[in-house]
Amino acid sequence: CWHYADDLDKAIPHNDREPTQPYAVWVRDRVEADEELKNLSADQLKQQGVPGVTLLERMIYELKYWGETGKHLDIRNRTLCSGSRASVGGVPDADWRGDWFEVHWSRPDLCFGGGLRSRSVVSLPAKPTESVA
């Protein structure tokens, strides 16, 4: 794994969802990030109310996909993790290059010509378990 910062938890203090309580998140079952969201910056996605994947969710999805298929995500493009923001305002993005999982930073106002795309998410809090008497 290659990452731009030594401590990603400190470098990314804001996430739209935090794993403090159980929740479920759904993304489209695709190798590449959403084609429909190409040419949209993190700022534009936020203005349009499009909920995006966080860096942690993208990393967990990579592990899940690898476990199910033995293959990697984002071979040709990068996932803009628009649900996360770095302390200096940048937005993390992730991809798989050769033998490396990489985490980079992007400016929140740039979209880089379609190769940087977010993954829209649907998120629901987990229901508390019901006790059966």
C-alpha angles and dihedrals in degrees: 000000000000119000133176095229130044094225112035092183091060094038093053108045096160125065126161088228126029124197093238091114129024115269139161125230127193126202129175114275096247137128093220125050117262114305088202090064099050116123091027121114124216088254091053092047090051092048090051092049094242108155110222135199118267121229091252091051091049091051092049090048089053090055092046093048092047091050092051100040110013086234135104136242128239101027095157103022140028129246112237103216092213092169089070133063130193122229090256092049099262122133122230121233130188139200144153116253119179105305096346138089104210135199117196136166129245133189110256092231098052131080103184101222103295102305091097112064136163126229112230115224140201111210129191130178113244114256114246112251113261119229115226115213 
